[in-house]
Amino acid sequence: MSHSVLLVHSDERLREVARQSLEAAGCFVAEAADLIAGSRLARAASPDLLLLQWTDHRLLRDALDRLRDEPATSQSRVVVWAGRAEIRDAINALDFGADDCLAIPFESAELVARINACLRRPAAGARSDQLAAGPLVLDKAGHCLWLHNRPIELAPAEFRLLAFFLENAGRVFGRGELLRRAWPRAIKAGDRTVDVHVRRLREHLEPFGLQELIQTVRGFGYRFGEPARLGLARSASSRAAGDPDARNRAGPTGS
């Protein structure tokens, strides 16, 4: 790959290790020791990706907001790196605009692979705050699912999984890939975890007749379907959402 990456961390030795790994993979690398210097350099260099040191929620949120507001960095991907003792706090950065989190220490191959994966996806800040599929609307800013203007509360893992499905509708993903891309790296989970959260999402969607949106592809994994192709855009969901006239028209079985 031949992308520009800006490393921001107070540990010079850590930056050196990361720089060597990325330059060996073909990246152009710049460095800064803190968020202030990093933000200044980012505005001048407009890097494809920034690796930002985890500090605390307020400082990092402010830094991300500034980067997203700047034309030079609005499309830059942002990966937050943090020590393993801090990673459970650092993954909250995903909720306010980071694209990924990386635990320190890391393997060089993992660093390069994670950055490659981020660069293949749209920047988190470039995505809409709302993702929609028929009557289903996922509000990323408000961290809430809406179905027919009714709020549905989701657990954090359910929210991340549904957001990933919506952003990649129509594509089939194996359980392993879903774990890698929709779960924080610090959380230890197995294939069974994916099945459990898919079941829970279907339970949230079932009262609205939308459970078939999350399809099981035998031998491969799961796919999020398109409501129009499944005939789910309004019919079954409007009955389940409490439209008595729709229920009467449908008959006693509701089918």
N, C-alpha and C positions, 0 to 999 in steps of 0.2 A: 504494500500500500504506500501511497505517497501523499500523506495528509500532514497538516501542520497541527502540532499539539503543544499546548502550554501547560507546564507543570508548576503548580503552586503548592509549596510545602516548606516549612521552616527547617526541615532536616536535609542538609545539603547532600549527605551520603545517600539518602533515599532517592533524592532527585537524580543523582548520578546513575544509580542502578536502573531507574526507570528510563532515563534518557538513553542509556546504552542499549537497552532492550528495544526501545521504539526506533532508534536510529538504525539498528540492525534489521528492523522490519521495513525500513524505507521511509520513516517519518522525518519531517523537519521539526525539531524540538527547540522550544524556548523555555526559560525558567524564571521563576520569581519566588521570593522567600515568604511573602505574605499576601493577603487578599488585596490590600491597597495597591501594592506594586503590581500584582497580577492583573487587577482590573485596568490599571493604566496601560500596561503592556498589551492586554487583550484588545483594548480600543484601538491601539495603533496597528496591531498585527492581524486582527480578525482571524483567529485560529479556527480550524475545523472543530477542535475539541479541547476542552480544558479539564485538567485534573485538579480539583480544588481540595485543599486540606479541610477536614472537619474541624470546626471551632466550637460554635454553639448554634442553637436554632436561630437566634435573632441575627447574629452577624452573617451567617450563611444565607439566610433568607434575604437579607438586605442586599448582599452581593449578587445573588441570583436575580433579584428584581432589577438591579442596575444593569446587569448583563443583558437581560431580555429586553430592556428598554432601549439599549444602544443599537443602532442600525448595524454597527460593525460586528456585534456578537449575538444578535437576536436569533441567528440560525446555528450558532455554535452548540455542539453537544457538551454536556457537563457531567462529569463523573466525580463523585465525592469519594475521597479515600480517607480511611480512618483506621486506627488501631482496633484490634479485635475486641478490646474492652469497651470501645466506644461505638462499635458498629450498630448495636441495637438502637442507639439514639440517632446515629447518622442515617439510617434507612428512612427516617422521617423526611429527609431531604427530597425523597421521591415525590412526596405529597406537595412540595412547593417548588417544583420545577426542574430537579435534577433528573438525568436520564438513567443513571445507574450508581451503585455504590460498590466500592472495592475495599476489601479488608486487607490490612497490612499485618504481617508480611504476605507477599504474594509471589507466585511463580511467574517468571517472565512470559511463558507461553499463555498463562491466564490473562495477564495484563494486555498482551497484544490481541488476544481473542475477544476480550470484553470491549476493547476500544473499536475493533473491527465491527463487532455487532452493533455498537452504538451508532457508528457512522453509516451503517446500512439502514437505520431507522430514521424517520423524521425527528427533528429535535423536539423534546418535550414541550418547550415553550412555543413551538410552532403549531402544535396541535390545538384544535378547538377545545374550549372548556367544556363543551357538551358533545357527547357522542350519542347518536340516535339510531334506532332500528324500529321502524313502524311506530307504535305507541310507546316504545321504551326509550327513555332519555336518561343517560348517565351524566350527572353534573359533576365534573372533575373538581371544579373549584369549591363547590359546596359539599363534595364527598357524599353524594346521595343519589339513589336511583329513584326515578319518577316513572310511574305507570299510570297513564290517564290522569295526570296531574295529582296523583297520590304519592306521597313520599314513602319509600320502602327502605328501611335501615339495613345496611349490609355490614358484615364484619370486614375488617381491613383486607384480609386475604381474598374474600369473596369479591370485594370491590376491585382489587388489582386484577383478578382473573377475568372478571366481566369486562373491564376496560381493555384488557389485552385482546379478548375475543372480538370486541367491537372494532378495535383498531385494525384487526386482521380478519375481518369477516370473509367467509368463503374458503379460507385456507385450512388445511388439516394439520393438526399439531399432535405429535406423540406426547405421552405423559412426561418423558424426560425433558423434552424441549420446553414444555409448559413450566416445569419446575425451574429450568434455567432462566427463563425469560419473564415469568410472572411472579416469581417468589424471590424475596431478598436472599442474597447469598448466605447471610449469617444464619438463616433459619434452616435447620436440618429437617428435611422432609423426604418422603418416598413416594412412589407411584400411587400408593393408596391415598395419600393426601390429596392428590388431584381428583381422584374419584369422589372422595368425600365432599370436596368443595363444589364440584360439578353437580352432585346430588342436591346440595343445599341451594345452589343457584336455581336449579330446576324447581325446587319446592317454593322459592320466592315467586317464580314466573307462572307456576301452575294455576293459581287462582285466576289468572288473567288469560289462560289458554295459550301461553307463550313458551311453555316448557320445551316444545319441539325445536325452538331456535338453537338450542345446544344439542347437536347431533353426535351420536356415537358412530364412529367409522370403524367397523370391526377390523381388528388386526392392525390398526394404525393409531387411533386416538380419538380426538374430538374436533369438531368444526362448528363454527357459529354460522347458521344459515341466514338467508335473506327472507324477511317476513313476507314479501310479495310472492316469492316463489313457493312458499309454504302455505299460502292462503291464510296468513295470520295477521294481516295488516290491521284489520278492524274487527272482523266478525266474532270469533270466539272470545277475544279479549274484551270486547264491549259488553258481552253478556256477563263475564266474570267481574267486570268492573262495577256492576250494579245497575245496569240499564234494564228495568223491568219490562219495557216494551220489547227489547231485543229478546229477552227470555221467553216472552209470550209468543213472539213470532217463531222462535225456534222450536216450540213444543215442549212437552214435559220433560223430555230427556236432555234438553239443552244441546242437542247435536244438530 
